[in-house]
Amino acid sequence: MVTRHMIKQISVFSENRPGRLSRFSKVLEDEGINILAFSIAEADGFGVIRALVDDPDRAHQRLTDAGFTVSFTEVIAVEMRDEPGGLHEVASVLGEMEINIEYSYAFSGRSKAVLILRVDKVEDAIRALLDRDIRLLEEKDVKEG
């Protein structure tokens, strides 16, 4: 039950220089792979592009073939209330359970907001959130938008 809520995120490590995001996105465009959500972080001249895509296995292969360093990370996609307090509800559950949020990014649609979380105890986090009736998305839900 817990594993069905683990979402496969691709992480791409790249030099932080002009044109790298363009090259990354062109590889995916050429393959017809849709980027559903992404974030970019920078550290010491290198960047990390974290992305949810509609075909993570093919994206991993094509980006690797194009010379990028790519890895998979398991994240959680939490559907949260798109109103004041929505983030606090999720963060307080994890904090109470001593689960550390390593990083997150979010997106908001017309009817819901989705928080992507990388946590140190993923299975415990999933159980804790489900026990509080907080809806977690499955990979198929993320792909469907």
C-alpha positions in Angstrom: 0.0 0.0 0.0 2.7 2.5 0.9 4.9 2.0 -2.2 2.0 3.0 -4.5 2.4 6.5 -3.2 6.1 6.8 -4.0 6.6 9.0 -7.1 9.6 8.6 -9.3 11.3 11.9 -9.8 14.3 12.5 -12.1 17.2 14.5 -10.8 19.6 15.9 -13.4 23.0 17.2 -12.4 24.5 19.8 -14.7 27.0 22.6 -14.8 25.3 25.9 -14.0 25.8 27.7 -17.3 23.7 29.3 -20.1 21.9 26.8 -22.3 21.8 23.8 -20.0 18.1 24.1 -19.2 17.4 24.6 -22.9 19.3 21.4 -23.8 17.6 19.4 -21.0 14.1 20.6 -22.1 14.9 20.0 -25.8 15.8 16.3 -25.2 12.5 15.8 -23.5 10.6 17.8 -26.2 12.2 15.7 -28.9 10.9 12.5 -27.2 7.4 13.9 -26.5 8.0 13.7 -22.8 5.9 16.2 -20.8 7.4 18.0 -17.8 4.7 18.0 -15.1 6.6 19.9 -12.4 10.2 20.9 -11.8 12.6 22.9 -9.7 16.2 24.0 -10.1 18.7 24.3 -7.2 22.2 25.7 -7.5 25.4 24.8 -5.5 29.0 25.7 -6.2 28.6 26.1 -10.0 26.4 23.1 -10.5 22.7 22.8 -10.7 20.2 20.1 -9.9 17.1 20.0 -12.0 14.4 17.9 -10.2 11.4 17.0 -12.4 8.3 15.0 -12.5 7.7 13.8 -16.1 5.0 11.6 -17.7 7.6 8.9 -18.6 10.4 8.9 -16.1 12.1 5.8 -17.3 12.4 7.0 -20.9 13.4 10.5 -19.8 16.2 8.9 -17.7 17.4 6.9 -20.7 17.3 9.8 -23.2 18.9 12.3 -20.9 21.7 9.8 -20.0 22.2 9.2 -23.8 22.5 13.0 -24.2 25.3 13.1 -21.7 23.4 14.3 -18.6 24.0 12.7 -15.2 20.6 11.5 -14.1 19.3 9.7 -11.1 15.9 8.7 -9.6 14.6 9.9 -6.3 11.4 8.7 -4.6 9.2 11.6 -3.6 5.7 12.0 -2.2 3.0 14.1 -4.0 0.6 15.5 -1.4 -2.7 17.0 -2.4 -3.2 19.9 0.0 -5.8 22.5 0.5 -5.2 25.5 -1.8 -5.9 28.0 0.9 -4.2 29.5 3.9 -3.1 26.7 6.3 -2.8 24.0 3.6 1.0 23.8 3.9 0.9 24.0 7.7 -1.4 21.0 7.9 1.0 18.8 6.1 4.2 20.2 7.7 2.8 19.9 11.2 2.0 16.2 10.7 5.5 15.4 9.5 7.0 17.6 12.3 5.1 15.8 14.9 6.3 12.4 13.6 10.0 13.7 13.6 10.1 13.3 9.8 12.5 15.8 8.2 11.6 17.5 4.9 14.8 17.5 2.9 13.4 19.7 0.1 10.0 20.4 -1.5 8.4 22.2 -4.4 4.8 22.8 -5.2 2.3 23.7 -7.9 -1.2 24.9 -7.8 -3.9 24.1 -10.3 -7.4 25.3 -10.6 -8.9 23.0 -8.0 -6.0 21.8 -5.9 -2.4 22.4 -4.9 0.2 19.6 -4.9 3.3 19.6 -2.7 6.2 17.4 -3.7 8.2 16.3 -0.8 11.6 14.5 -0.3 11.7 13.3 3.2 14.1 11.2 5.2 11.6 8.5 6.2 9.4 8.1 3.2 7.3 5.1 4.3 6.7 6.6 7.8 5.7 9.9 6.1 3.2 8.2 3.8 1.6 6.3 6.7 1.4 9.4 8.9 -0.3 11.5 6.2 -2.7 8.8 5.2 -3.6 8.2 8.9 -4.6 11.9 9.0 -6.8 11.5 5.9 -4.4 13.7 3.8 -4.7 12.6 0.2 -1.5 11.4 -1.5 -1.3 11.1 -5.2 0.0 8.1 -7.1 2.2 8.3 -10.1 -0.8 7.8 -12.4 -2.6 10.8 -10.7 0.4 13.0 -11.3 0.5 12.1 -14.9 -3.2 12.8 -15.4 -2.8 16.2 -13.8 
